[in-house]
Amino acid sequence: MKHFSDVLADAVQAKGSLVCAGLDPDLGQMPPEFVAARVGGGGEPAAAACIERYCGEIIAAVAPFAAVVKPQAAFFEQYGAAGWAALRAVVHCAHEHGLPVIVDAKRGDISSTGRAYARALFGGAALPGGGTGAGLGADAVTVSPYLGDDSVTPFSEYCGAGKGVFVLTRTSNPGAARLQERDLDGRPLYLRVADLIAELGREWVGEHGYSDVGAVAGATAPAALEAVRAALPNAFLLVPGYGVQGGRAEDLAGIVAGDAGGFVVNASRSIMYAWRVKGGDHARAAAAAAEEMRDMLAGVGRR
Amino acid sequence: MKHFSDVLADAVQAKGSLVCAGLDPDLGQMPPEFVAARVGGGGEPAAAACIERYCGEIIAAVAPFAAVVKPQAAFFEQYGAAGWAALRAVVHCAHEHGLPVIVDAKRGDISSTGRAYARALFGGAALPGGGTGAGLGADAVTVSPYLGDDSVTPFSEYCGAGKGVFVLTRTSNPGAARLQERDLDGRPLYLRVADLIAELGREWVGEHGYSDVGAVAGATAPAALEAVRAALPNAFLLVPGYGVQGGRAEDLAGIVAGDAGGFVVNASRSIMYAWRVKGGDHARAAAAAAEEMRDMLAGVGRR
């Protein structure tokens, strides 16, 4: 079974891109005529059909320029069962375009509950009469570490089956400093989490030398981002907070590691809704935004 | 709009019960003939129909003895869209039996994503053509605090609309000590979180004197549980880890607060799958287990 970290490293090299295209479908940000055209039956099924279609067009548009895509589970869940079905369809669509998928769900729970979340995201739920459910078919997921190591292992156990995990360390939001940056017995909480990631990731290292257990670390706190890299020299980092949230390309030079950069940078709204700034067709605007971002990051990744 | 904390306090008083009946539907723990009878079309819809039916029977059985129910989202999500629909149906079923519902989802995210999670759980997603989605219809939810205060506020903002929030503090799992019990600038991490809960809950206090922003604190660490109570004198506590996980009724005396006890104790497997120990019909066994638990806790709550 190919390691997730190798799938991601190969994608970065093949595309020459460190771009992770975030999929945060929001009806209010889409062209009004796009949303209106799909009202159809109305209600949640109409909303779900609309976000599935929009995400599908964005995926097709950015596929040449992005290494990976990251749908945000919340934006689908808000439309109930129809939204969940749309999320599964979006994962499938990305796979058809050859893109690996990180489902951003920030789950975290223990024991049988943690395992049920892992099955929801990766597949494997027992069915009556035998067989197992497909789950969302994610290649990797984001995980929240508050409950401790036994809330990460239900997910990291899937690394043997080619799956990946990104554990939150120093996130990109203003409130992150409230707990994550404070000193936990002599080392900031987010670096205690990095130590936990290092431990859990040690046994899951692919051919490129990267671990399948990676970290989420925001571009908005460059010093923290470099500290996470120092604690995790061979982890893949998923870096949000670039662009709209204020992170800059030059702050990423210090986290380059290994033969494929060792990180991907997420941008969601600045790609998906680039039409709002650039004008014109939303898919073409998204493609142009993803291409620009690829080029802006290209110099960093090669350093 | 009635406060969630008042709904819960009234339920505790009306039932004379501190029992929170957890709903963790697991086909492997149900009577095999119950599961076999519902294979029907097979696949995820059959699994979802089975867990919806089982949960419905448990809800009807425990309704006289439980103050509140707590479905665990993971066990539904693992069956995809059909599972999500089953979760919504289970929330509705509990409401029909007059039971408030805490959806245990341990979500936590910021900004527009946090708000989308809140809409998924409480309702309010924008629909094309106007109107809003129903969401799961939860009365309260569990929230993970790792991302900081701005990951709790998207949920606590719903307190004005009669909703409640339980933020994780010291959880009941063995790995909880790994981060939560460690010293964060001179105070354990879980009590830093309690401080945050106190801040966010201050403006949402009901007629009974309890805040709508409560805490999850495990019965397996009695000293930590009492410390959470000391930090949050008027919060409702949601206490897991009782029974199967080792927590004891006598450890709860120190957390009694206000006119309705100020806490509810969750039991999931020991009620839902009581038939495995007691034998006989699963619904009757669940009712008997919930009644026993109510009686065992009754002395504690009155102290």
Contacts between the chains, C-beta under 8 A, distances in Angstrom:
chain1	res1	chain2	res2	distance
A	24	B	112	7.0
A	24	B	113	7.0
A	26	B	112	7.0
A	27	B	126	5.6
A	27	B	127	8.0
A	27	B	128	6.0
A	28	B	126	6.4
A	35	B	128	4.9
A	36	B	128	7.1
A	36	B	129	7.8
A	38	B	128	6.3
A	39	B	128	4.8
A	39	B	129	4.3
A	42	B	127	6.9
A	42	B	128	7.2
A	42	B	129	5.3
A	42	B	131	7.8
A	43	B	127	6.0
A	43	B	131	7.7
A	43	B	133	7.6
A	44	B	125	7.8
A	44	B	127	6.9
A	44	B	133	5.3
A	46	B	127	7.0
A	46	B	128	5.3
A	46	B	129	7.1
A	47	B	125	7.0
A	47	B	126	7.8
A	47	B	127	5.3
A	47	B	128	5.7
A	47	B	133	7.1
A	50	B	128	5.7
A	72	B	113	5.6
A	72	B	116	7.6
A	74	B	107	7.6
A	74	B	109	6.2
A	74	B	113	4.8
A	74	B	114	7.5
A	74	B	116	3.7
A	74	B	117	4.3
A	74	B	120	6.3
A	75	B	113	7.3
A	75	B	116	5.0
A	77	B	84	7.7
A	77	B	116	7.2
A	77	B	117	6.9
A	77	B	120	3.7
A	78	B	116	4.8
A	78	B	117	7.7
A	78	B	119	4.3
A	78	B	120	4.4
A	78	B	125	3.8
A	78	B	133	6.4
A	78	B	135	6.9
A	79	B	125	5.9
A	79	B	133	5.9
A	80	B	84	6.1
A	80	B	85	7.2
A	80	B	88	6.4
A	80	B	120	7.7
A	80	B	133	6.4
A	80	B	134	7.4
A	80	B	135	7.2
A	80	B	136	7.6
A	81	B	81	4.2
A	81	B	82	7.1
A	81	B	84	4.4
A	81	B	85	4.0
A	81	B	88	7.3
A	82	B	81	7.0
A	83	B	120	7.8
A	84	B	77	7.7
A	84	B	80	6.1
A	84	B	81	4.4
A	84	B	84	4.7
A	85	B	80	7.2
A	85	B	81	4.0
A	88	B	80	6.4
A	88	B	81	7.3
A	106	B	107	7.2
A	106	B	108	6.0
A	106	B	109	5.6
A	106	B	144	7.6
A	107	B	74	7.6
A	107	B	106	7.2
A	108	B	106	6.1
A	108	B	144	5.8
A	108	B	146	7.7
A	109	B	74	6.2
A	109	B	106	5.5
A	110	B	171	7.4
A	110	B	173	4.2
A	110	B	175	6.9
A	111	B	173	6.8
A	112	B	24	7.0
A	112	B	26	7.0
A	113	B	24	7.0
A	113	B	72	5.6
A	113	B	74	4.8
A	113	B	75	7.3
A	114	B	74	7.6
A	116	B	72	7.6
A	116	B	74	3.7
A	116	B	75	5.0
A	116	B	77	7.2
A	116	B	78	4.8
A	117	B	74	4.4
A	117	B	77	6.9
A	117	B	78	7.7
A	119	B	78	4.3
A	120	B	74	6.3
A	120	B	77	3.8
A	120	B	78	4.4
A	120	B	80	7.7
A	120	B	83	7.8
A	125	B	44	7.8
A	125	B	47	7.0
A	125	B	78	3.8
A	125	B	79	5.9
A	126	B	27	5.6
A	126	B	28	6.4
A	126	B	47	7.8
A	127	B	27	8.0
A	127	B	42	6.9
A	127	B	43	6.1
A	127	B	44	6.9
A	127	B	46	7.0
A	127	B	47	5.3
A	128	B	27	6.1
A	128	B	35	4.9
A	128	B	36	7.1
A	128	B	38	6.3
A	128	B	39	4.8
A	128	B	42	7.2
A	128	B	46	5.2
A	128	B	47	5.7
A	128	B	50	5.7
A	129	B	36	7.8
A	129	B	39	4.3
A	129	B	42	5.3
A	129	B	46	7.1
A	131	B	42	7.8
A	131	B	43	7.7
A	133	B	43	7.6
A	133	B	44	5.2
A	133	B	47	7.1
A	133	B	78	6.5
A	133	B	79	5.9
A	133	B	80	6.4
A	134	B	80	7.4
A	135	B	78	6.9
A	135	B	80	7.2
A	136	B	80	7.6
A	144	B	106	7.7
A	144	B	108	5.8
A	144	B	144	5.2
A	144	B	146	5.0
A	144	B	147	7.7
A	145	B	146	6.5
A	145	B	179	6.9
A	146	B	108	7.8
A	146	B	144	5.0
A	146	B	145	6.4
A	146	B	146	4.2
A	146	B	168	6.0
A	146	B	171	8.0
A	146	B	179	6.9
A	146	B	180	7.3
A	147	B	144	7.7
A	147	B	168	7.1
A	147	B	171	5.3
A	147	B	173	6.1
A	147	B	175	6.4
A	147	B	176	6.3
A	147	B	180	7.9
A	148	B	171	7.9
A	148	B	173	6.7
A	148	B	174	8.0
A	148	B	175	3.0
A	148	B	176	5.4
A	148	B	177	7.2
A	148	B	178	3.9
A	148	B	179	5.6
A	148	B	180	7.0
A	149	B	175	4.7
A	149	B	178	5.5
A	150	B	173	5.4
A	150	B	174	6.2
A	150	B	175	3.5
A	151	B	173	7.4
A	151	B	175	6.6
A	168	B	146	6.0
A	168	B	147	7.1
A	171	B	110	7.4
A	171	B	146	8.0
A	171	B	147	5.3
A	171	B	148	7.9
A	173	B	110	4.2
A	173	B	111	6.8
A	173	B	147	6.1
A	173	B	148	6.7
A	173	B	150	5.4
A	173	B	151	7.3
A	174	B	148	8.0
A	174	B	150	6.2
A	175	B	110	6.9
A	175	B	147	6.4
A	175	B	148	3.0
A	175	B	149	4.7
A	175	B	150	3.5
A	175	B	151	6.6
A	176	B	147	6.3
A	176	B	148	5.4
A	177	B	148	7.2
A	178	B	148	3.8
A	178	B	149	5.5
A	178	B	196	7.0
A	179	B	145	6.9
A	179	B	146	6.8
A	179	B	148	5.6
A	179	B	184	7.1
A	179	B	189	7.0
A	179	B	192	6.2
A	179	B	193	7.2
A	179	B	196	7.9
A	180	B	146	7.3
A	180	B	147	7.9
A	180	B	148	7.0
A	182	B	184	5.0
A	182	B	185	5.0
A	182	B	192	7.3
A	183	B	184	6.8
A	183	B	185	5.2
A	184	B	179	7.1
A	184	B	182	5.0
A	184	B	183	6.8
A	184	B	184	5.2
A	184	B	189	6.6
A	185	B	182	5.0
A	185	B	183	5.2
A	189	B	179	7.0
A	189	B	184	6.6
A	189	B	189	6.9
A	192	B	179	6.2
A	192	B	182	7.2
A	193	B	179	7.2
A	196	B	178	7.0
A	196	B	179	7.8
